[in-house]
Amino acid sequence: MAAPTEARSGAAASGFLGFRAGSRDPGAPGKRRARGSRNRKKSWKRWRGPEAQLGRELGAFLEDVGLQQRAAGGLVAEKPDESLFFLDTGSEEKDRELNQGREKPLRIDLILQPDSKVPAPKDILAHQVPNGKKLKRKQRLREKLAERGVVPREQRLLQARLQKARPATAEASHGQGAGAEPAGGFYDIWSDTNPLDRPLAGQDAWFLEQTKKQRVRRPARLEKKPSELPAVEVIPAGGSYNPTFQAHQALLLQAHEVELRRQKAEEKLERQLRFPTAAEAPTQETAFREQCEGLLEESADEGGEEEAPDQPPAPGPPPPLAPLREKKTEQQRRREKEAKFLEARRLGEKAARCRRQELFQLRSIRLQVKRREAELLRRRRARLAKRRAEATKPRRLGRLKYEDPDLEVQLSTELAESLRTLKPEGSVLRDRFKSLQKRNLIEPRERAKFKRKYRLKYVEKRAFREVTL
């Protein structure tokens, strides 16, 4: 242990700082107090004195910088005077000259401007696109092919058609002489003399459609709208910023009924899923009764049958078979034939007599026909009314069911006194999206859920763990 002691004393005598971890400045006045880490709770009390004052000043400075960025869009000291002040002399021409053509903004424009000039943070979820990686790969492939000079197939086919049509266009323009269109390929795509359609003239329409050289005709069923609802529905009169009392109360009643239906549905679901209480819970007695259900009644019936005095006799042996019938004589057969003929004659006379009697029942028959026609007309009208009612309702296009959006209604205490104090309600984009769903143009859908390829791994840092302990 003598060697290290002599080395430390030699270093201190020479006046140089040693290279070991425990070496210190020999010219220091005394032993300095060791400082611990400040990320522990026991060292928080040491945050005082000049260091605390410096921290408070730094916090105030950063808060002031943030306020300037929100109010002026940057530091006020770095802004020019023209952007901070506006000269107002009372004369519009002189103000325009002094302010270099800038006009003084109106008070309403200043009110409608956002309070903060710091741009909002980017919403990452709003920029996520399903199959985004696949689309990016396709875009990079197109760019690489464009750099190599490879033209896509659609453009190659279009250029080939243009090359075929150019000679015919040049001959037509040459034959027209002066004042004709130039041979550069200028033409009206909607005219009947389109050069792209000349090679297709005279060919079979079915052949052109199957070879993808002519567009398929749009079916007539696609011209019919999927819903009779208007594209933009007018809100109720109670939704105005200055509605009448009756209209606003009617809208409030409608919103109240919607909320009641929603509350009843929630109570029904809660009642169905509610766990039975101690009084309603099954006991051993109720379980035994359920197991014996029906057995006691059968035993009582059996006992009653035994006690009943008037019991039917027990079934005996089956009766003997009847003897074979004797063969009919000729006289019997003739009599049966005459009886059948007389019965048929009697039925025919009765039917004729009934038909003659129906002549006197024409009024009642006509009344029955009218009642039948009225019943058929009523059913037809009911079917038409049902179809009209279903035509305005959204159909079930997917696995999800369409749900009406919440009514945008304000209470009587929330009504604005003027347009300046009016607060916006709802979202125009959401209204358009719901309108497309209600008119059966798109199916009700949910936001695509992006599933992570790997699970998130949460790691607790050592410094944080020491503070929490």
Secondary structure by P-SEA (a helix, b strand, c coil): caaaaaaaaaaaaaccccccccccccccccbbbbbccccccccccccccaaaaaaaaaaaaaaaaaaaaaacccccccccccccbbbbcccaaaaaaaacccccccaaaaaaccccccccccccccccccaaaaaaaaaaaaaaaaaaccccaaaaaaaaaaaaaaaaaaaaaaaaccccccccccccccccccccccccccccaaaaaaacccccccccccccccccccccccccccccccccaaaaaaaaaaaaaaaaaaaaaaaaaaaaaccccccccccaaaaaaaaacaaaaaaaaaaaaaaccccccccccccccccccccccaaaaaaaaaaaaaaaaaaaaaaaaaaaaaccaaaaaaaaaaaaaaaaaaaaaaaaaaaaaaaacccccccbbbbbcccccccccccccccccccccccaaaaaaaaaaaaccccccccbbbbbcccbbbbbbaaaaaaac
